[in-house]
């Protein structure tokens, strides 16, 4: 009987080692190294395009966000202004006694309705503000209810009407305006952050300099290796990437400068005039409350002085219409006539002057200031919107053009390297 012995399995060569040996061998030869250099050049070219697109889209997005949040900010300030206008009108009309003048009642109703519409629109514009806007809306409902009670009692000659009006004003200043002020601060911070982003975006293109440096290094290496000074593909790739980077930088920096000009120009004026307008209307309420309190309104007069001084400081900014400060001063001077009568013991004369709408009297002078401030505010807000909304398109366009240039540069780079590789075959 014969015994069959199975043959021993033949040892197999480790494939990974052979593969690694093949890669090393390829890289050890000039064509292999050229292919690696080609890949590096392609990546560098694509980096220029991708960075350009990212910078353009980022700047456009920052501009759009700045526009949206600045519009939201102006809207919130408009609501705040409507409310202090309503309060100033209600308190001034209260001095008349009995049935208030129809034009003042209409002005109050219009301001309250405008504020209510504004609150509803703003809540739908930015979800981050919805909670505080809801609280402000609830406070507004309470405020208007108290004003109606004050009016009803005042028409009947009941002194308790003054208490209701005082309570209404207190609700406005504790349950409504503080929420709006918080929203103004939050939106202002967001707008500032967006403006900062717009200004910082061009720095993304600085990374493109590294990509250009890589293309130059590849060309120098290739020239030394092949003893030829110029590779057409890599040369035009570098020229195209350089032109795209310079062009992109010019457009993005120019856009950032326009945004910066808007920030320090019409946007600054919008914020300043809106705040000053609100302070002036609040001071107008203080003027009436000083008389309503009949001899115990010194604190309201102190508040009047404080708010008009702050409003004057805001309106004195170089970005603000220079005609507004003299108009504010005219009203403060007219207010002094009311105080002179009241402090001199002629309360009835002071009230008569405070409620008069005759030309040159305090209400007429204040209305002149109010109209001018509103017109200036609308104009600066419109300029801000135009500056921000009209700049994003160029940033997006240059971003896509830079991407196209990067892709074309990548193709040119690879062709330039491939030409030299073919020469070694």
C-alpha positions in Angstrom: 0.0 0.0 0.0 1.4 3.3 -1.0 1.0 6.5 1.1 0.1 9.7 -0.7 1.8 12.7 0.6 0.1 16.1 -0.2 2.5 18.6 -1.6 3.3 21.5 0.5 1.6 24.8 -0.4 3.8 27.1 -2.3 4.5 30.4 -0.4 2.8 33.5 -1.9 4.5 36.9 -2.2 2.9 39.6 0.0 1.0 41.8 -2.5 1.0 45.0 -0.4 4.8 44.9 -0.2 5.0 44.6 -4.0 2.5 47.4 -4.4 4.4 49.6 -2.1 7.6 48.8 -4.0 5.9 49.7 -7.2 4.7 53.1 -5.9 8.2 53.9 -4.6 9.7 52.9 -7.9 7.2 55.1 -9.8 7.9 58.1 -7.5 11.6 57.5 -7.8 11.3 58.3 -11.5 10.8 61.7 -13.0 7.4 60.9 -14.7 6.0 59.8 -11.4 7.1 62.8 -9.6 5.7 65.0 -12.4 2.3 63.4 -12.0 2.4 64.2 -8.2 3.4 67.7 -9.1 0.5 67.9 -11.5 -1.9 66.7 -8.7 -0.5 69.4 -6.4 -0.9 72.1 -9.1 -4.5 71.0 -9.8 -5.4 71.1 -6.1 -3.8 74.6 -5.7 -5.8 75.8 -8.7 -9.0 74.4 -7.4 -8.3 76.0 -4.0 -8.2 79.4 -5.6 -11.6 78.8 -7.1 -13.2 77.3 -4.1 -11.9 80.0 -1.7 -13.2 82.6 -4.1 -16.6 81.1 -4.3 -16.8 80.7 -0.5 -15.7 84.3 0.1 -18.3 85.6 -2.4 -21.1 83.6 -1.0 -20.1 84.4 2.6 -20.0 88.2 1.9 -23.3 88.1 0.1 -24.9 86.2 3.0 -23.5 88.6 5.6 -24.8 91.6 3.6 -28.2 90.0 3.4 -28.3 89.3 7.1 -27.1 92.8 7.9 -29.9 94.2 5.7 -32.6 92.0 7.3 -31.5 92.7 10.8 -31.1 96.4 10.3 -34.6 96.5 8.8 -35.9 94.6 11.8 -34.0 97.0 14.1 -35.6 100.0 12.3 -39.0 98.3 12.5 -38.7 97.8 16.3 -37.6 101.4 16.7 -40.6 102.6 14.6 -42.9 100.7 16.9 -41.2 102.2 19.9 -41.6 105.6 18.4 -45.3 105.0 17.6 -45.9 104.2 21.3 -44.2 107.2 22.7 -46.0 109.4 20.1 -49.3 107.9 21.3 -48.4 108.5 24.9 -47.3 112.0 24.3 -50.5 112.7 22.4 -52.7 111.1 25.1 -51.1 113.0 27.9 -51.2 116.3 26.0 -54.9 115.8 25.1 -55.6 114.9 28.8 -54.7 118.5 29.7 -57.7 119.8 27.7 -60.2 118.2 30.0 -63.5 116.8 29.0 -63.6 115.6 25.4 -60.2 115.8 23.8 -59.6 117.4 20.4 -60.6 115.1 17.5 -57.2 115.6 15.7 -55.3 114.5 18.8 -57.6 111.5 19.3 -57.0 110.6 15.6 -53.3 110.9 16.0 -53.3 108.7 19.1 -55.5 106.0 17.4 -53.2 106.1 14.3 -50.0 105.7 16.4 -51.5 102.8 18.4 -52.8 101.0 15.3 -49.4 101.5 13.6 -47.6 100.0 16.6 -49.9 97.0 16.8 -49.4 96.3 13.1 -45.7 96.7 13.5 -45.6 94.3 16.4 -47.4 91.6 14.4 -45.2 92.0 11.3 -42.0 92.0 13.3 -43.0 88.8 15.1 -43.3 87.0 11.8 -40.0 88.5 10.4 -37.6 87.0 13.0 -38.5 84.1 15.2 -35.8 85.0 17.7 -37.7 88.2 18.6 -41.2 86.6 18.8 -41.2 86.0 22.6 -40.4 89.6 23.6 -42.6 91.0 20.9 -45.5 88.9 22.3 -44.8 90.4 25.8 -44.8 93.9 24.3 -48.1 93.2 22.6 -49.7 92.1 25.8 -48.4 95.2 27.6 -49.8 97.4 24.8 -53.2 95.9 25.4 -53.0 96.8 29.0 -51.8 100.3 28.3 -54.6 101.1 25.8 -57.2 99.8 28.3 -55.9 102.1 31.0 -55.8 105.1 28.7 -59.4 104.5 27.8 -60.3 104.4 31.5 -58.4 107.7 32.0 -60.3 109.3 29.1 -63.7 108.1 30.4 -63.0 109.6 33.8 -61.5 112.8 32.4 -64.5 113.4 30.2 -66.7 113.3 33.4 -64.3 115.5 35.3 -63.3 112.8 37.8 -59.8 113.3 39.2 -59.1 109.6 39.2 -58.6 109.9 35.5 -55.1 111.3 36.2 -54.3 108.2 38.2 -55.3 105.9 35.4 -53.2 107.9 32.9 -50.2 107.8 35.3 -50.7 104.0 35.6 -51.0 103.6 31.8 -47.7 105.5 31.3 -46.1 103.4 34.0 -47.2 100.2 32.2 -45.8 101.5 28.9 -42.4 102.2 30.5 -42.2 99.0 32.5 -44.0 96.3 30.5 -43.6 97.5 26.9 -40.7 99.8 26.1 -38.1 97.7 28.1 -38.9 94.7 25.9 -38.5 96.8 22.8 -35.2 98.2 24.1 -33.9 94.7 24.7 -34.8 93.8 21.1 -33.1 96.9 19.8 -29.9 95.9 21.6 -30.1 92.3 20.4 -30.7 93.3 16.7 -28.0 96.0 17.0 -25.5 93.4 18.1 -26.5 91.1 15.3 -26.1 93.9 12.7 -22.7 94.8 14.1 -21.6 91.2 13.9 -22.8 91.0 10.2 -20.9 94.1 9.3 -17.8 92.7 10.9 -18.3 89.5 8.8 -18.6 91.5 5.6 -15.3 93.3 6.4 -13.4 90.1 7.3 -14.5 88.0 4.3 -11.8 89.4 1.9 -9.2 87.9 4.2 -10.3 84.5 3.0 -8.6 85.3 -0.3 -5.3 85.6 1.5 -5.3 81.8 1.6 -5.3 81.9 -2.2 -1.8 83.4 -2.0 -0.6 80.1 -0.7 -2.1 78.3 -3.6 -0.4 80.7 -6.0 2.9 80.1 -4.3 2.4 76.4 -4.8 1.9 76.9 -8.5 5.1 78.9 -8.7 7.1 76.3 -6.8 5.8 73.6 -9.1 6.9 75.6 -12.2 10.3 76.2 -10.7 10.8 72.6 -9.9 9.6 71.5 -13.3 11.9 74.0 -15.1 14.9 72.6 -13.2 13.9 69.0 -13.8 13.3 69.4 -17.5 15.8 72.2 -18.2 13.0 74.3 -19.8 12.2 77.7 -18.4 8.5 77.9 -19.3 5.6 75.4 -19.2 2.7 77.0 -21.1 0.0 75.2 -19.2 1.3 76.0 -15.7 2.2 79.6 -16.8 -1.3 80.4 -18.0 -2.8 78.5 -15.0 -0.8 80.8 -12.7 -1.7 83.9 -14.6 -5.4 83.0 -14.6 -5.4 82.2 -10.8 -3.5 85.4 -10.1 -5.9 87.5 -12.1 -8.9 85.8 -10.5 -7.5 86.4 -7.0 -6.7 90.1 -7.7 -10.1 90.7 -9.4 -11.9 89.0 -6.6 -10.0 90.8 -3.9 -10.8 94.2 -5.6 -14.5 93.5 -5.8 -14.9 92.0 -2.3 -12.8 94.7 -0.7 -14.8 97.4 -2.6 -18.1 95.8 -1.4 -16.8 95.6 2.2 -15.9 99.3 2.0 -19.4 100.2 0.8 -20.8 98.3 3.7 -18.5 100.0 6.1 -19.5 103.4 4.6 -23.1 102.5 5.1 -22.4 101.4 8.7 -20.7 104.7 9.6 -23.0 106.8 7.4 -26.8 106.2 6.9 -27.0 103.3 9.3 -25.5 105.4 12.1 -27.8 108.3 11.3 -30.8 106.0 11.3 -30.1 104.6 14.7 -29.2 108.1 16.2 -32.3 109.9 14.8 -34.6 107.1 15.7 -33.4 107.1 19.3 -33.5 110.9 19.5 -37.0 111.0 18.1 -38.1 108.5 20.7 -36.5 110.5 23.5 -38.1 113.7 22.3 -41.6 112.2 22.2 -41.0 110.8 25.7 -39.9 114.3 26.8 -43.1 115.6 25.3 -45.1 113.3 27.6 -43.0 114.5 30.6 -44.0 118.1 29.6 -47.7 117.2 30.0 -47.2 115.1 33.2 -45.4 118.1 34.8 -48.6 120.1 34.4 -50.9 117.2 35.2 -49.2 116.8 38.6 -49.9 120.5 39.4 -46.9 121.5 41.5 -45.5 118.1 42.2 -44.0 117.4 38.8 -40.4 118.4 39.3 -39.2 114.9 38.7 -40.9 114.9 35.3 -39.2 118.2 34.4 -35.8 116.7 35.3 -36.6 113.8 33.0 -37.5 116.2 30.3 -34.2 118.0 30.6 -32.3 114.7 30.7 -34.0 113.2 27.6 -33.8 116.4 25.5 -30.1 116.7 26.3 -29.5 113.1 25.2 -31.5 113.7 22.1 -29.4 116.7 21.2 -26.2 114.7 21.7 -27.5 112.0 19.3 -28.6 114.6 16.7 -25.2 116.3 16.9 -23.4 113.3 15.2 -21.8 114.2 11.9 -23.9 111.7 10.0 -27.2 113.3 11.1 -29.0 116.1 9.2 -27.6 119.3 10.8 -31.0 121.0 10.7 -32.5 118.8 13.3 -30.6 120.2 16.3 -31.9 123.8 15.8 -35.4 122.5 15.4 -35.1 120.5 18.7 -33.7 123.6 20.4 -36.6 125.7 19.1 -39.0 123.3 20.8 -37.0 123.3 24.1 -37.1 127.1 24.0 -40.9 127.0 23.5 -41.2 124.5 26.3 -39.4 127.0 28.6 -42.3 129.4 28.0 -44.7 126.8 29.5 -42.4 126.3 32.5 -42.1 130.1 33.0 -45.9 130.4 33.2 -46.3 127.4 35.5 -43.4 128.4 37.8 -44.8 131.9 38.0 -48.1 130.6 39.3 -50.2 130.8 36.1 -51.1 127.1 35.8 -54.1 127.8 33.6 -52.0 129.9 31.3 -49.3 127.2 31.1 -51.9 124.5 30.2 -53.5 126.8 27.6 -50.1 127.3 26.0 -49.2 123.5 26.3 -52.4 122.5 24.4 -52.4 125.2 21.8 -51.8 124.4 18.2 -51.3 127.9 17.0 -48.3 128.7 14.8 -45.2 129.2 16.9 -46.6 127.6 20.1 -44.9 124.6 21.6 -47.1 121.9 20.0 -46.6 123.5 16.5 -42.9 123.8 17.0 -42.6 120.2 18.2 -44.6 119.0 15.2 -42.2 120.8 12.9 -39.3 118.9 14.6 -41.2 115.7 14.6 -41.9 115.9 10.9 -38.3 116.7 10.0 -37.0 113.9 12.2 -39.4 111.4 10.6 -38.4 112.5 7.1 -34.7 112.2 7.9 -35.2 108.8 9.5 -37.0 107.4 6.5 -34.4 108.8 4.1 -31.4 107.3 6.1 -33.1 104.0 6.5 -33.8 103.8 2.8 -30.1 104.6 2.0 -29.0 101.9 4.4 -31.2 99.3 2.7 -30.1 100.4 -0.8 -26.4 100.1 0.2 -26.7 96.7 1.7 -29.2 95.1 -0.7 -27.4 96.3 -3.8 -23.9 94.9 -3.0 -24.5 91.2 -2.5 -25.0 90.4 -6.2 -21.5 91.4 -7.2 -20.0 89.3 -4.4 -21.8 86.2 -5.6 -20.9 86.9 -9.2 -17.2 87.3 -8.5 -17.3 84.1 -6.4 -18.7 82.0 -9.3 -16.2 83.6 -11.7 -13.3 82.7 -9.4 -14.6 79.1 -9.3 -14.7 79.0 -13.0 -11.2 80.4 -13.2 -10.0 77.9 -10.7 -11.4 75.0 -12.7 -9.9 76.3 -15.9 -6.6 76.8 -14.2 -6.7 73.2 -12.9 -7.2 71.9 -16.5 -4.3 74.0 -17.8 -2.1 72.8 -15.0 -2.8 69.2 -15.7 -2.3 69.6 -19.4 1.0 71.4 -18.8 2.3 68.6 -16.6 1.0 65.9 -19.0 2.9 67.4 -21.9 6.2 67.0 -20.0 5.3 63.4 -18.9 4.6 62.4 -22.5 8.2 63.5 -23.4 9.6 60.8 -21.2 7.8 57.9 -23.0 
